[in-house]
Amino acid sequence: MSRPLTPDEVERLRRDTPGVENRIHCNHAGASLPPNPVLETHIAHLRREAEIGGYEAADEAVDRDRAVYESIGRLIGATPEEIARAEHATAAWNAGFWAVPMRAGQRILTAEAEYGANAVAFLRARERRGMVIDVVPCDRSGQLDIAELERRLDDDVALVAITHVPTNGGLVNPVAEIGALTSAAGVPYLVDACQSIGQLAIEVDDIGCDLLSATGRKYLRGPRGTGFLYARSTVVNRLKPDHPDHHGAAWDDPDGYRLHPGARRFEYWEYSHAGWLALGRAVDYATAIGLDRIEATVDLRAERLRGLLDDKGFAVFDLGARRCGIVTTAIPGRDPVAVRDALRARSINTSVTEPDGTRWDFTRRGLPAMLRISVHYLTTDDELDAVVAALEDQR
């Protein structure tokens, strides 16, 4: 494990973040606080669009636009041609999911803590394509049971789709171990990295995934309305997007089209140029800090928070042999929405995770709606103490 950021390093990064001046932000799993360089990049391009026109500003920024693909590639160990921009993580995930070849009767293997939007897509695929949803149980730690997944992998599996970090707690699924099994079986593998990108070091070759979806607004500290899809070069040309346009495909003649090679086939012509450029700046910002050091810092903060909550008698619902920066708790007899709002009135940002975010896991564990406290490398020990003190006041 790499060494965490020092207090001086954290303070320098906080000085670069306007949002920490007047509040405690523990909602990084919802939307993090952008640093000044990201904010300035976003606003500068919007201003340029207002000054000379949207198309003209885009033409000026062509080289910087292309550089974003290179930045994301460096972040996850991919080539620029394997990256497609998307307006958010669900759009990226759906672009990959619906492009995977599927036949009626084939199975989709997934986990009990799968994200709600993905589960709804599985249900739609059952309606539309006759797919069978096969939910692999978790092991004693709460992560997906690797041995059970191996037992279920056979030639009637169309796809393994796993959320790396579920939305309702600190669990980190063993995506690399899963990837070793899917690679050996020759089964396509889709990873939802929405909550892990930016807080965990991710290398797609280490994971062994064929597809990986991500957002900009969470731990990457980028703008809302941004995301990307990774599509491995060795499989991408076998994938056919469900709704291509004339950017992702070439309209060669009146009666035919040709999908572009590489991940570009998943893109649409229209997008927020300002948002995409700001996402690239956010990626470069995280890369300069070092994802290994970010991960070490986030782990340290989250484990300290869990310890503080436990010491004060609060339930902590996070599972997993390995955990991350998302911490969930609840106060018996209190509506977590009311608790969230009371904390917000004290300039403390948290969020609430509801059953529809991970319905299978909520049902299996009999979970209540929970308060979600998500920390980042910006979070200080003093802030954690203040959050727990404010929670005690809500009992």
C-alpha positions in Angstrom: 0.0 0.0 0.0 1.3 3.5 -0.9 1.7 6.1 1.8 -1.3 8.4 2.4 -1.2 12.1 1.6 0.4 14.2 4.4 -1.6 16.8 6.3 0.3 19.5 4.4 -0.5 18.0 1.1 -4.1 17.7 2.0 -4.2 21.3 3.1 -2.7 22.5 -0.2 -5.3 20.5 -2.1 -8.0 22.0 0.1 -6.8 25.5 -0.7 -7.5 24.6 -4.4 -11.1 23.7 -3.5 -13.5 26.6 -2.9 -16.3 24.3 -1.6 -14.4 23.3 1.6 -14.2 26.8 2.9 -17.7 26.9 4.5 -18.9 23.3 4.8 -17.9 19.8 5.4 -18.5 17.8 2.3 -19.0 14.1 2.9 -21.0 13.4 -0.3 -18.2 12.5 -2.7 -20.0 9.4 -3.8 -22.8 11.7 -4.9 -21.0 14.5 -6.5 -17.6 15.7 -5.3 -16.2 19.2 -5.1 -14.3 20.3 -8.2 -10.9 21.9 -7.7 -10.2 25.3 -9.2 -8.4 24.1 -12.4 -11.4 21.9 -13.3 -13.9 24.7 -12.5 -11.8 27.2 -14.6 -11.5 24.8 -17.5 -15.3 24.3 -17.6 -16.1 28.0 -17.3 -13.5 29.1 -19.8 -14.9 27.0 -22.6 -18.5 28.0 -21.8 -17.3 31.7 -21.9 -15.5 31.0 -25.2 -18.7 29.5 -26.7 -20.6 32.7 -25.7 -17.9 34.9 -27.2 -17.4 33.3 -30.6 -20.0 30.5 -31.0 -20.2 26.8 -29.9 -19.0 25.3 -33.2 -16.2 27.8 -33.5 -15.1 27.2 -29.8 -15.1 23.5 -30.5 -12.9 23.9 -33.5 -10.4 25.9 -31.4 -10.3 23.1 -28.8 -9.8 20.1 -31.1 -6.4 19.2 -29.8 -7.4 19.6 -26.2 -10.5 17.5 -26.8 -8.4 14.7 -28.2 -6.0 14.9 -25.3 -8.8 13.9 -22.9 -8.9 10.4 -24.4 -5.2 10.2 -23.8 -5.6 11.3 -20.2 -8.3 8.8 -19.5 -6.2 6.1 -21.2 -3.3 6.9 -18.8 -5.7 6.8 -15.8 -6.9 3.2 -16.4 -4.1 1.7 -18.6 -5.9 1.9 -21.9 -5.3 3.4 -25.3 -7.2 6.5 -26.5 -9.0 4.4 -29.2 -10.5 2.2 -26.4 -12.2 5.2 -24.8 -15.7 6.6 -25.7 -17.1 9.7 -24.1 -20.5 9.6 -22.5 -22.9 12.0 -20.8 -22.9 10.0 -17.6 -22.0 6.5 -16.2 -25.4 5.0 -16.9 -25.3 6.0 -20.5 -21.8 4.5 -20.8 -22.9 1.3 -19.0 -26.0 0.9 -21.2 -24.0 1.6 -24.4 -21.7 -1.3 -23.5 -24.4 -3.6 -22.1 -26.8 -3.5 -25.1 -24.0 -4.0 -27.6 -23.0 -7.4 -26.2 -24.4 -10.3 -28.3 -27.1 -12.2 -26.4 -29.4 -15.1 -27.3 -32.7 -16.0 -25.7 -32.1 -18.4 -22.8 -28.5 -17.3 -22.1 -27.7 -16.0 -18.7 -26.4 -12.7 -17.3 -24.3 -13.3 -14.2 -24.3 -10.5 -11.7 -24.0 -9.8 -7.9 -26.4 -9.3 -5.1 -25.3 -5.7 -4.6 -25.7 -4.7 -8.2 -26.8 -1.1 -8.9 -30.5 -0.4 -9.6 -30.1 1.1 -13.1 -28.2 -2.0 -14.2 -30.7 -4.4 -12.6 -33.5 -2.6 -14.5 -31.6 -3.1 -17.7 -31.2 -6.9 -16.9 -35.0 -7.0 -16.4 -35.6 -5.2 -19.7 -33.2 -7.7 -21.4 -35.2 -10.5 -20.0 -38.4 -9.0 -21.5 -36.8 -8.0 -24.8 -34.2 -10.7 -25.4 -35.3 -13.6 -23.3 -32.3 -13.4 -21.0 -32.0 -15.3 -17.7 -30.8 -13.2 -14.7 -28.5 -15.3 -12.5 -27.6 -13.5 -9.3 -24.4 -14.9 -7.8 -24.6 -14.9 -3.9 -21.9 -13.3 -1.8 -19.5 -15.0 0.5 -19.2 -14.5 4.3 -17.4 -11.2 3.9 -20.2 -9.8 1.7 -18.3 -9.7 -1.6 -19.3 -11.8 -4.6 -18.5 -15.5 -4.0 -15.7 -16.3 -6.4 -16.0 -20.1 -6.1 -19.8 -19.9 -6.8 -19.2 -17.6 -9.8 -16.7 -20.2 -11.2 -19.2 -23.0 -10.7 -21.8 -21.0 -12.7 -19.6 -19.9 -15.6 -20.3 -22.1 -18.6 -21.1 -21.7 -22.3 -24.6 -20.4 -21.9 -23.4 -17.2 -20.1 -23.7 -14.2 -22.4 -22.2 -11.7 -19.9 -20.8 -11.2 -16.4 -21.7 -7.7 -15.2 -20.5 -6.5 -11.8 -20.5 -3.2 -9.9 -17.0 -2.6 -8.5 -18.2 -0.5 -5.6 -22.0 -0.7 -4.8 -23.8 2.6 -4.1 -25.0 1.5 -0.6 -21.8 0.9 1.3 -18.1 0.4 1.4 -17.9 -3.0 -0.2 -15.3 -3.4 -3.0 -16.0 -6.5 -5.2 -13.0 -8.6 -6.2 -13.1 -7.5 -9.9 -9.6 -8.8 -10.8 -10.4 -12.3 -9.5 -13.7 -12.2 -11.4 -11.8 -11.1 -14.5 -9.4 -14.0 -14.3 -12.4 -16.4 -14.4 -14.2 -14.6 -17.3 -11.0 -14.4 -19.3 -10.4 -18.2 -18.9 -14.0 -18.9 -19.8 -14.1 -16.5 -22.8 -17.2 -14.7 -21.4 -17.6 -10.9 -21.9 -17.1 -8.9 -18.7 -18.6 -5.5 -17.9 -17.5 -3.5 -14.8 -19.5 -0.6 -13.4 -16.7 1.6 -12.0 -19.0 4.6 -11.3 -18.1 4.7 -7.5 -14.6 3.4 -7.7 -13.0 5.5 -10.5 -11.0 8.3 -8.7 -10.8 6.7 -5.3 -9.2 3.4 -6.3 -6.3 2.7 -8.6 -7.8 1.0 -11.6 -5.9 -0.8 -14.4 -8.1 -2.5 -16.9 -5.5 -5.1 -17.8 -5.2 -6.1 -14.1 -9.0 -6.3 -13.9 -9.3 -8.2 -17.2 -12.6 -6.5 -18.1 -13.8 -6.1 -21.7 -16.0 -3.0 -20.8 -15.8 -0.5 -18.0 -18.1 2.4 -17.4 -17.4 5.5 -15.3 -18.6 9.0 -14.3 -16.8 12.3 -13.9 -18.8 13.8 -11.1 -17.9 11.5 -8.1 -14.4 10.7 -6.9 -12.8 12.1 -10.0 -14.0 15.5 -9.0 -15.1 16.4 -12.5 -18.3 18.0 -13.7 -21.8 16.5 -13.7 -23.0 15.3 -17.1 -19.7 13.6 -18.0 -18.5 10.0 -18.2 -16.8 7.4 -20.3 -16.8 3.9 -21.5 -13.8 1.7 -21.9 -14.1 -1.0 -24.6 -11.2 -3.4 -25.1 -9.6 -3.3 -28.5 -9.7 -7.1 -28.9 -13.5 -7.3 -28.5 -14.9 -3.9 -29.5 -15.3 -4.6 -33.2 -17.6 -7.5 -32.2 -19.9 -5.2 -30.3 -22.8 -3.4 -32.1 -24.3 -0.4 -30.4 -28.0 -0.5 -30.0 -28.6 3.1 -31.1 -25.6 4.4 -33.2 -25.7 7.8 -34.9 -23.7 9.2 -37.9 -20.8 10.0 -35.6 -20.4 6.5 -34.3 -21.1 5.1 -37.7 -20.3 6.2 -41.2 -23.3 6.6 -43.5 -21.6 5.4 -46.6 -24.6 5.0 -48.9 -28.3 5.7 -48.7 -29.1 2.1 -47.7 -26.2 1.2 -45.3 -23.9 2.4 -42.6 -20.5 1.2 -41.3 -19.6 1.3 -37.6 -16.4 3.1 -36.8 -13.6 0.9 -35.5 -12.7 1.2 -31.8 -14.8 2.7 -29.0 -15.9 5.8 -31.1 -18.8 3.6 -32.3 -20.4 4.2 -28.9 -20.3 8.0 -29.1 -22.9 10.5 -30.3 -22.1 13.6 -32.2 -23.5 16.1 -29.6 -22.0 16.5 -26.2 -20.9 19.1 -23.7 -17.4 20.2 -25.0 -16.9 22.3 -21.8 -17.8 19.3 -19.6 -15.5 16.9 -21.6 -12.5 19.3 -21.4 -13.2 19.8 -17.6 -13.3 16.0 -17.2 -9.9 15.7 -18.8 -8.6 18.3 -16.4 -10.0 16.4 -13.5 -8.4 13.2 -14.7 -5.0 15.0 -15.0 -5.5 16.4 -11.5 -6.0 13.0 -10.0 -3.2 11.5 -12.0 -0.8 14.1 -10.8 -1.6 13.3 -7.1 -1.4 9.6 -7.8 -4.3 7.2 -7.6 -2.3 4.9 -5.3 -1.9 7.7 -2.7 -5.5 8.8 -3.1 -6.6 5.2 -2.4 -4.4 5.0 0.7 -5.7 8.3 2.0 -9.4 7.5 1.4 -9.0 4.1 3.0 -7.4 5.7 6.1 -10.2 8.3 6.4 -13.0 5.8 5.9 -11.7 3.3 8.5 -11.2 6.1 11.0 -14.8 7.2 10.5 -16.1 3.6 10.9 -14.1 3.4 14.1 -15.6 6.6 15.4 -19.1 5.5 14.6 -18.6 2.2 16.2 -17.1 3.8 19.4 -20.3 5.9 19.7 -22.6 2.9 19.2 -23.7 3.7 15.7 -24.4 0.7 13.4 -22.1 0.5 10.4 -23.5 -1.5 7.4 -20.4 -1.7 5.2 -19.5 -5.2 4.1 -16.5 -6.7 2.3 -13.0 -8.2 2.8 -11.9 -4.9 1.4 -13.7 -1.6 1.9 -13.5 1.9 0.5 -14.6 5.5 1.1 -18.3 5.0 1.3 -19.6 4.6 4.9 -23.3 3.8 5.7 -25.1 4.1 9.1 -28.5 4.8 10.5 -30.1 6.1 13.7 -32.9 3.8 14.9 -36.3 5.6 14.8 -35.0 8.5 12.7 -35.7 9.1 9.0 -32.3 9.3 7.3 -33.7 12.1 5.0 -34.4 14.2 8.1 -31.0 13.4 9.5 -29.4 14.4 6.2 -31.3 17.6 6.2 -30.4 18.4 9.8 -26.7 17.9 9.0 -27.0 20.0 5.9 -28.5 22.8 8.0 -25.2 22.6 9.9 -23.2 22.8 6.6 -22.4 19.1 6.6 -23.2 17.3 3.3 -24.2 13.6 3.3 -26.7 11.6 1.3 -29.3 8.9 1.7 -29.1 5.5 0.1 -32.6 4.0 -0.6 -33.7 0.4 -1.4 -34.1 1.1 -5.1 -30.4 1.7 -5.4 -29.5 -1.9 -4.6 -32.8 -3.7 -4.2 -31.5 -7.2 -4.1 -29.0 -6.4 -1.4 -31.5 -4.4 0.7 -34.0 -7.2 0.5 -31.5 -10.0 1.4 -30.1 -8.1 4.4 -33.3 -6.4 5.5 -31.7 -3.1 5.4 -33.3 0.3 6.3 -32.7 3.4 4.2 -29.3 4.5 5.3 -27.3 7.7 5.7 -24.3 7.6 3.3 -21.2 9.4 4.5 -18.6 9.3 1.7 -15.1 10.7 2.4 -12.2 11.7 0.1 -8.6 12.7 0.4 -9.9 16.2 1.1 -11.6 15.0 4.3 -9.8 15.9 7.5 -9.8 14.2 10.9 -11.4 17.3 12.4 -14.2 17.1 9.9 -14.8 13.4 10.8 -15.0 14.4 14.5 -17.5 17.1 13.6 -19.7 14.7 11.6 -19.9 12.2 14.3 -20.7 14.8 16.9 -23.5 16.2 14.8 -24.9 12.7 14.4 -24.9 12.2 18.2 -27.0 15.4 18.4 -29.6 13.7 16.1 -30.3 10.8 18.4 
